[in-house]
Amino acid sequence: MKLCDKYISNAIGKELHIKYGIEDTRHALLEMKQGGIHAFCITIDNEAQEYLPHMYGSANYAVIDEVHKLPRKVADIYRRLTT
């Protein structure tokens, strides 16, 4: 780790910023769940499988790898969530 004038270098700083954002979102999602709100994430981010399980759990998200599949996938997800 490289420290410069009390600031972490850009590469490490960006990584910490991303980790903070993930943790902050996870805590917000936990608070929502405690309030009776159940969130579900739909994303086109192929790297999302690296961080979404930590935030949403193993079953509360879907990664759509091809945007043209979105309308069909949303219908499938809606059926899954409401049955």
DAJO-V842914 format. One line per field, one symbol per residue. ss: DSSP state (~ for helix, > for strand, _ for the rest). phi: phi as a letter, one per 30 degrees, with the letter a starting at -180 (. if undefined). A space follows every 50 residues. Layout:
BEGIN
ss = ???
phi = ???
END
This chain:
BEGIN
ss = __>>__>>_~~~~~~~~~~~~~~~~~~~~~~~~~______>>>__~~~~~ _~~~~~____>>>___~~~~~~~~~~~~~~~~_
phi = .ccbhicdeeddeddddddddddddedddddddddiccdbccbcdddddd bdeddcidbcabccdbeddeeddddddedddcc
END
